């Protein structure tokens, strides 16, 4: 294959079931689901797959915040399933900056039994340039110099005013609310046109570069719906039926 892994190449390979872009998809109050794939060697079975869903469950005009309900489950090559449930309160600002969050992370084995030693609860908040977190009773603090965001809140970020950015902008990236990667840049790279269900759709194209992070590329509708995020090893794709693909992956892992 002589072209990079991007939205058009995924379409040409028939590897992406494009979602129907309709008012329900554009409504932040409705659940939105992504199929997540992490490749390891690019073999059909040797990769991780997951389903990420989020929706806005509360909007507080007095504090100018929104609260997101996050659900992520993923299964890998070790026959373990990882399940994260979180509530994240974000400012209604440029990056939908998280200001408070609660997460519960659990693993189950191939018999769907909980593995208690791998469970954790994470609580945190952001205030005056510092992220403070408590993970199973242990306290951590990170200093933030720029705007910041997390991959878990990224769809909400594009749903807000970030979609209107047309210049490069500096930010810090708190990956999975665990690993802080500083000195990142979000670059608007123009518009691209693709065909979805025989209709031409204009998408905004963003690039994400930074220290300690593989470059990410994002395709976003003009209304702010994140359709696809890709880097060298990860794909996040908005999907109408991610659960069916995920369950097929689980079945292949169990039956191999």
PyMOL commands that set and color helices and strands:
alter all, ss='L'
color gray80, all
select helices_A, chain A and resi 7-12+23-26+116-118+154-159+161-164+242-255
alter helices_A, ss='H'
color red, helices_A
select strands_A, chain A and resi 32-39+47-60+65-75+81-91+98-108+120-127+130-135+138-143+147-149+169-175+179-196+199-210+213-221+226-230+234-238
alter strands_A, ss='S'
color yellow, strands_A
deselect
rebuild
show_as cartoon
